């Protein structure tokens, strides 16, 4: 996710609410950037959608048990084109006017964009500092991790109809157990996702061996906190690194509840897909 020594400061999200008493629905997720033709260009300074107070976290709490909804439809027949595009023999050139070669995440964005896992916005921008929604991340996870395509006849969620831009990706991510919805039957595709949610989903999809260090790596992620083991596991795998807790050198922080930026997400997915240190 983030390069070692890098530091990110974001506004914190309210810690995830307590685990619902009813059987949790699969966790919602994060997806790739919307296509230029179907998405209104968000601005980096736009106020993110605020999750409702009663909404449960994207990732199941404490126990880590994931509830996968019973399929209400049939699996769609695979098309001739694979879900994840075949990597080209040579690296393509990206032309986002706001992602220069000097950008910290240029290589990560280039890798994913060249394989159609992510895309930009109208006007030729990528907006690396913009937040990522659950619908967008569902697409990124489905394509980046090559999840088996699944499209039920009847929509699983009340707010994700069959004509939704992210319908197929959300259904695929949920069916694979990567993400879940909410108790009220919604998925809330426009809600933004946090750094810890991305880490939890990545750990789940990649099925890394859980790693628990003797001492916590980050000052703001103590042992036993939400997502602790997943965060430590991805640190051990070289996927994330966090940064200094302040402008000066000192303890390292991860800021788990901060909303993840598109550039940061690109790095996490790129590293996880390729097993990069």
Secondary structure as UniProt FT lines:
FT   TURN            4..5
FT   TURN            36..38
FT   TURN            44..45
FT   TURN            53..54
FT   TURN            62..63
FT   TURN            97..98
FT   TURN            101..102
FT   TURN            104..105
FT   HELIX           106..114
FT   TURN            115..116
FT   TURN            122..124
FT   TURN            128..129
FT   HELIX           134..144
FT   TURN            145..146
FT   TURN            158..159
FT   TURN            162..163
FT   TURN            165..166
FT   HELIX           167..175
FT   TURN            176..177
FT   TURN            183..184
FT   TURN            189..190
FT   HELIX           195..206
FT   TURN            219..220
FT   TURN            223..224
FT   TURN            226..227
FT   HELIX           228..236
FT   TURN            237..238
FT   STRAND          243..244
FT   STRAND          252..253
FT   TURN            256..257
FT   HELIX           262..274
//
